[in-house]
């Protein structure tokens, strides 16, 4: 799989948050991968396995991942899901 695109420090910070939340996704048979962190503070992830196309995954991203990123990363502007 391709390495995430963007500032290495920001990528590491986002990956740390993803690692903490990953067990919740894996418990439901899915996973997520960081695609990019852009210079404007937007984080893009892709969904895999059972998470891909699942409506609950969107709620999990908005309800769990996005608030965590906002709380931990002062530069974070928003979350995008790769098509």
Steps between C-alpha positions, in 0.01 A plus 500: 500500500616851426642721771281794608567831328580816697713642778670209685443653843129546438473151352659352813260694724195381304627141489530503881131590530402240237693230686305575818164477321588216262385220739144638480504474121664156500238374749241568229708332228631817343798728495609845388815631340643849498521627142622856543535800726486820298660836575161646599451254788265256331547129566389245241443135588381201298275229640559129449332169571161521666542876548499570126153623408360443849283785631611435859861559402414859402345549844808348663728732304294808582424393855832352607787576266423860413458620863819319603698664221351840587583456868859386446617693194478879510549520122216260414228652278290209385464138396446365150429146388669389178264376229 
